[in-house]
Amino acid sequence: MHLGPSARRQVLAACGLVALSGVAWMVIGWNLDAADYSNPLRTWRHRALVLHGVAAYALLWIAGRLYALHQQGNWRAQRNRASGLGLSLALLLLAASGLTLYYPPHEDWRDAFSMLHQILGAALVLLIPLHVWLGKKGRQQRRKHADGPQGL
C-alpha cells in the first residue's frame, strides 16, 4: 500500500519544514557569538527552534497515522521492510534525542546529544528518498513479475 497524493504531500511538507528549520537553527548558530546577547540573530534562532519543535510534533502525528495506514499493511506484505524499519528507528531516535535536548539528564551531555540529533536528522533526510525509491522499484518489479513473461 503506497501513500496517496495527499498523504505524500503531508509527509514531505512536515519533513521539509523540520529539516529546513533545523538547518536554519544550525546555520544561524554558526554566525552567533556566544557572549553577545544583543545580536538580533538570537531571536531568529529561537524562532527557528520553535518552528522546528512544532513541525516535529506534526511529523510525529503524521508518522502515527502512517503506522496504521501504511506501515502495518506493508510489513505484513513483507514490502520495503529494511528501509521502513530504518526510517521508523531514525524517527524514534530523533524524537528521543530531541526530548533529551529539551530535558537533558546532565548538562554536560547536551553537546553530544545535539550532535547525535543532527546526524540522525541528516540520516532521516537521506532515508526518506531512499525509502520512496526502493518502494517504487519494488512495485515495478512486482508488476513486471505479475505480468508474466512477455512475448510468449
C-alpha positions in Angstrom: 0.0 0.0 0.0 1.7 3.2 -1.2 0.8 6.7 0.0 -1.8 8.7 -1.8 -1.0 12.2 -3.1 -2.4 14.0 0.0 -0.6 11.8 2.5 2.6 12.1 0.4 2.4 15.9 0.4 1.8 15.9 4.2 4.8 13.7 4.9 7.1 15.7 2.5 5.8 19.1 3.9 6.4 18.1 7.5 9.8 16.6 6.8 10.8 19.6 4.7 9.7 22.0 7.4 11.5 20.0 10.2 14.7 19.8 8.1 14.7 23.4 6.9 14.1 24.8 10.4 16.8 22.5 11.9 19.3 23.6 9.2 18.3 27.3 9.8 18.9 26.9 13.6 22.3 25.4 12.9 23.4 28.0 10.3 22.3 30.9 12.5 24.2 29.3 15.4 27.4 29.2 13.4 27.1 33.0 13.0 26.5 33.8 16.6 28.9 34.9 19.2 28.0 33.0 22.4 28.8 36.0 24.6 26.7 38.6 22.5 23.2 38.5 23.8 22.2 41.7 21.9 22.6 40.1 18.5 19.1 40.0 16.7 20.0 36.6 15.2 19.4 35.1 18.6 15.7 35.9 18.2 15.6 34.3 14.8 17.5 31.3 16.0 14.9 30.9 18.8 12.1 31.2 16.2 13.7 28.6 14.1 13.9 26.3 17.1 10.2 26.8 18.0 9.2 26.1 14.4 11.4 23.0 14.4 9.6 21.7 17.5 6.1 22.4 16.2 7.0 20.8 12.9 8.5 17.8 14.7 5.2 17.3 16.6 3.3 17.5 13.3 5.7 14.9 11.8 5.3 12.6 14.7 1.5 12.8 14.4 1.7 12.1 10.7 4.1 9.1 11.4 1.5 7.8 13.9 -1.2 8.0 11.1 1.2 6.2 8.7 1.7 3.4 11.2 -2.0 2.4 10.8 -2.4 3.4 7.1 0.9 2.4 5.6 3.3 0.5 7.8 1.2 -2.3 9.1 -0.1 -3.4 5.7 3.3 -3.2 4.1 5.0 -5.0 6.9 2.5 -7.9 6.7 3.1 -8.0 2.9 6.8 -8.0 3.5 7.4 -4.9 1.4 10.3 -2.4 1.9 10.9 -3.6 5.4 14.5 -2.7 5.8 14.2 1.0 4.8 10.9 1.3 6.5 12.4 0.0 9.7 15.3 2.3 9.3 13.0 5.3 8.9 11.0 4.3 11.9 14.1 3.8 14.0 15.6 7.1 12.9 12.4 8.9 13.7 12.1 7.3 17.2 15.7 8.1 18.0 15.2 11.7 16.7 12.2 12.1 19.0 14.2 10.6 21.9 17.2 12.8 21.3 15.0 15.9 20.9 13.5 15.2 24.3 16.9 14.7 25.7 18.0 18.1 24.4 14.9 19.7 26.0 15.2 17.7 29.2 18.9 16.8 29.5 19.8 14.1 32.0 23.0 16.1 32.6 24.1 19.5 31.2 27.5 18.1 30.1 25.8 15.7 27.7 23.9 18.3 25.7 26.6 18.8 23.0 26.8 15.0 22.4 23.1 14.7 22.2 22.9 17.7 19.9 25.4 16.2 17.5 23.6 12.8 17.6 20.3 14.6 16.9 21.9 16.5 13.9 23.4 13.3 12.5 20.1 11.4 12.8 18.3 14.4 11.2 20.6 14.2 8.2 20.1 10.4 8.1 16.3 10.8 8.0 16.6 13.3 5.2 18.6 10.7 3.2 16.5 7.7 4.2 13.2 9.2 3.0 14.1 9.4 -0.7 15.8 6.0 -0.4 12.6 4.5 1.0 10.5 6.1 -1.7 12.9 4.9 -4.4 13.0 1.4 -3.1 9.2 1.3 -2.8 8.8 2.4 -6.4 11.4 -0.1 -7.6 9.6 -2.9 -5.6 6.2 -2.0 -7.2 7.8 -2.0 -10.7 9.3 -5.5 -10.0 6.0 -6.8 -8.7 4.1 -5.5 -11.7 6.7 -7.0 -14.1 6.5 -10.3 -12.3 2.7 -10.3 -12.2 2.5 -9.6 -16.0 4.5 -12.7 -16.6 6.9 -13.4 -19.4 6.3 -11.1 -22.4 6.2 -12.3 -26.0 5.3 -15.9 -25.4 
